[in-house]
């Protein structure tokens, strides 16, 4: 019996030793080419970090917490998605009041022209959530070394985006995509634009739970297309420091952290 027990313990230790490296390599790193320049995304242990230019965004699904970082000014903002939405809404209202005060100083004719220009450039909030449907296609392609299949995202019946996903690259064990989608929708509810809300809808998040989007093609209203493509995929251990606040950063109001 002692020999049997020793053999069992030895086997268990050997199995644990084999599993430790696998658990350590639980995360994903994605390098993307986007219309705004390169972007890196890190996913591990229900946390996601997105880096683009001087800024980074971190979302922790376990605590439902967002962090925005400006690597240039070394300022950050942290809070829940709902707190973020409230601050963005307040900043939007203050901006609108400021513009109205400025418009009031113009002659009536110029004031109306200026108001019309602002209306064309200001996002128009939607009154109802858009209807989103996902349709599978038979198109496949090799993207970043992985087989991906194209899905069409239709918003209120119109083709809006093509999302190429690969089941080989799945983050469903590493990130609750539906929680992430709810957080992003809370933020985008401030502008309330249909396409922004649709991109993080439950339908899209369900699709992304099956496989990561290796290419995302957006059909713009002017007939042009915007294409974001993953160029590198790496399954690796992610530095935990990427998901924590740097010690040399200081807290600041959201509008300061997001200001250009």
C-alpha positions in Angstrom: 0.0 0.0 0.0 2.9 2.4 0.8 4.4 1.8 -2.5 1.1 2.4 -4.2 0.6 5.6 -2.3 4.1 6.8 -3.1 3.6 6.1 -6.8 0.3 8.0 -6.7 1.9 11.0 -5.0 4.8 11.0 -7.5 2.5 10.8 -10.4 0.5 13.7 -9.0 3.6 15.8 -8.5 4.7 15.1 -12.0 1.3 16.1 -13.4 1.4 19.3 -11.4 4.9 20.1 -12.7 3.6 19.6 -16.2 0.5 21.8 -15.6 2.3 24.8 -14.1 3.9 26.0 -17.4 0.5 25.5 -19.2 -1.2 27.7 -16.6 1.5 30.3 -16.8 0.9 30.6 -20.5 -2.7 31.4 -20.1 -2.8 34.8 -21.6 -2.8 36.3 -25.1 -1.0 39.2 -26.8 -2.3 40.6 -30.0 -0.6 43.2 -32.3 -3.0 45.0 -34.6 -2.7 47.3 -37.6 -5.5 49.9 -37.4 -6.5 53.1 -39.2 -5.1 55.1 -36.3 -1.8 53.2 -36.1 -0.6 50.1 -34.2 -2.5 48.7 -31.3 -1.6 46.1 -28.7 -4.1 44.1 -26.7 -3.3 41.9 -23.7 -5.8 39.4 -22.3 -5.4 37.3 -19.2 -7.3 36.3 -16.0 -10.4 38.3 -16.8 -8.4 41.4 -17.5 -7.8 43.2 -20.8 -5.4 46.0 -21.7 -5.6 47.9 -24.9 -2.7 50.2 -25.9 -2.9 52.7 -28.7 -0.6 55.7 -29.1 0.1 57.4 -25.8 -3.0 55.9 -24.0 -3.9 52.6 -22.5 -7.3 51.3 -21.3 -7.5 48.5 -18.7 -10.7 46.6 -17.9 -11.0 44.1 -15.0 -14.2 42.0 -15.4 -13.9 40.6 -11.9 -14.2 44.0 -10.2 -16.0 45.7 -13.2 -13.4 48.4 -13.1 -12.0 50.6 -15.9 -8.7 52.4 -15.9 -7.6 55.0 -18.5 -3.9 55.9 -18.6 -2.1 58.7 -20.4 1.5 57.5 -20.7 2.7 61.0 -21.8 1.3 63.0 -18.9 1.5 60.1 -16.4 -2.1 60.7 -15.3 -4.9 58.1 -14.8 -8.5 57.8 -14.1 -10.1 54.7 -12.5 -13.7 53.8 -11.7 -16.7 51.7 -12.8 -18.1 52.0 -16.3 -21.2 53.7 -14.8 -19.0 56.3 -13.1 -17.1 56.8 -16.4 -20.4 57.3 -18.2 -21.6 59.9 -15.7 -18.4 61.9 -15.9 -18.4 61.8 -19.7 -22.1 62.9 -19.7 -21.2 65.8 -17.4 -18.3 66.8 -19.5 -20.5 66.7 -22.6 -23.1 68.9 -21.0 -20.5 71.4 -19.9 -19.1 71.5 -23.5 -22.6 72.1 -24.9 -23.2 75.0 -22.4 -19.8 76.5 -23.4 -20.6 76.3 -27.1 -24.1 77.9 -26.5 -22.5 80.8 -24.7 -20.0 81.3 -27.5 -22.8 81.1 -30.1 -24.8 83.7 -28.3 -22.0 86.2 -28.9 -22.4 85.9 -32.7 -24.8 87.8 -35.0 -28.0 85.8 -35.6 -27.2 84.7 -39.1 -23.7 83.6 -38.3 -25.0 81.9 -35.1 -27.3 79.6 -37.2 -24.6 78.7 -39.6 -22.3 77.8 -36.8 -25.0 75.8 -35.1 -25.6 73.9 -38.3 -21.9 73.1 -38.6 -21.7 71.9 -35.0 -24.8 69.7 -35.5 -23.1 67.9 -38.5 -20.0 67.1 -36.4 -21.6 66.4 -33.0 -22.6 62.7 -32.5 -26.4 62.3 -32.6 -27.7 60.2 -29.8 -30.0 57.3 -30.8 -33.5 57.0 -29.2 -33.5 53.2 -29.3 -31.0 50.4 -29.3 -30.1 49.3 -32.8 -31.2 45.8 -34.0 -28.1 43.7 -34.5 -27.9 40.4 -36.4 -24.9 38.2 -37.1 -24.8 36.2 -40.3 -22.2 33.5 -41.1 -20.6 33.5 -44.5 -18.7 30.8 -46.3 -15.6 33.0 -46.7 -12.4 32.0 -45.0 -8.9 33.4 -45.0 -5.5 32.9 -43.3 -4.9 35.9 -41.0 -1.9 36.1 -38.7 -1.3 32.4 -39.3 -4.8 31.3 -38.3 -7.8 30.2 -40.2 -10.6 32.8 -39.8 -14.2 32.9 -41.0 -16.1 36.0 -42.0 -19.3 37.0 -40.2 -21.5 39.9 -41.3 -22.8 42.3 -38.7 -26.0 44.0 -39.8 -27.4 47.0 -37.9 -31.1 47.6 -38.4 -30.9 45.4 -41.6 -27.9 47.2 -43.1 -24.4 45.7 -43.5 -22.2 47.5 -41.1 -19.2 45.3 -40.4 -17.4 42.1 -41.4 -15.9 40.3 -38.5 -13.3 37.6 -39.2 -13.0 35.3 -36.2 -10.8 32.2 -35.5 -12.0 29.5 -33.1 -8.3 28.6 -32.9 -7.7 31.9 -31.0 -10.4 31.9 -28.3 -10.2 34.0 -25.1 -13.4 32.7 -23.5 -11.4 31.1 -20.7 -9.4 34.3 -20.2 -12.1 37.1 -20.5 -15.8 37.4 -20.0 -16.5 39.2 -23.3 -20.2 39.9 -22.4 -19.1 41.7 -19.2 -16.6 43.7 -21.4 -19.3 44.5 -23.9 -21.6 45.8 -21.1 -18.8 48.0 -19.8 -18.1 49.4 -23.3 -21.8 50.0 -24.0 -22.1 52.0 -20.7 -19.3 54.3 -21.9 -20.7 54.6 -25.5 -24.2 55.3 -24.2 -23.0 58.9 -23.6 -22.6 59.5 -27.4 -25.3 56.9 -28.1 -24.3 56.4 -31.7 -25.8 53.3 -33.3 -22.7 51.7 -34.7 -20.7 52.2 -31.5 -23.5 50.6 -29.4 -23.9 47.8 -32.0 -20.2 46.9 -31.9 -20.5 45.9 -28.2 -23.9 44.4 -28.4 -24.6 41.0 -26.8 -24.8 39.5 -30.3 -21.3 40.6 -31.2 -19.9 39.7 -27.7 -21.3 36.2 -28.1 -19.5 35.9 -31.5 -16.2 37.1 -29.9 -16.6 34.6 -27.1 -16.2 31.9 -29.8 -13.0 33.3 -31.3 -11.0 36.5 -31.4 -11.6 38.9 -34.2 -8.5 38.7 -36.4 -9.9 41.3 -38.8 -12.6 43.8 -38.5 -13.9 45.7 -41.6 -16.2 48.6 -41.0 -18.4 49.9 -43.9 -18.5 53.7 -43.5 -21.5 55.8 -44.5 -19.5 57.4 -47.3 -18.9 54.1 -49.0 -15.3 53.7 -47.7 -14.0 50.9 -45.5 -11.9 51.0 -42.4 -9.9 47.8 -41.8 -8.3 46.7 -38.5 -6.2 43.6 -38.8 -4.3 41.4 -36.3 -0.8 40.9 -37.5 0.6 38.9 -34.7 -0.9 36.4 -32.2 1.0 35.1 -29.2 -0.1 32.9 -26.4 2.1 33.8 -23.4 2.3 34.7 -19.8 1.4 38.4 -19.5 3.2 40.7 -17.1 0.8 41.4 -14.2 2.1 44.9 -14.0 0.3 45.7 -17.3 -3.0 45.5 -15.4 -2.0 47.5 -12.3 -1.6 51.2 -11.8 2.0 52.5 -12.2 3.4 54.0 -9.0 4.5 57.2 -10.7 1.1 58.0 -12.2 -1.3 60.4 -10.5 -5.1 60.5 -10.5 -6.8 63.1 -12.6 -10.3 64.0 -13.8 -11.4 61.9 -16.8 -11.5 64.8 -19.2 -7.8 65.6 -18.5 -6.7 62.0 -19.0 -8.6 61.7 -22.3 -7.8 65.2 -23.6 -5.6 65.4 -26.7 
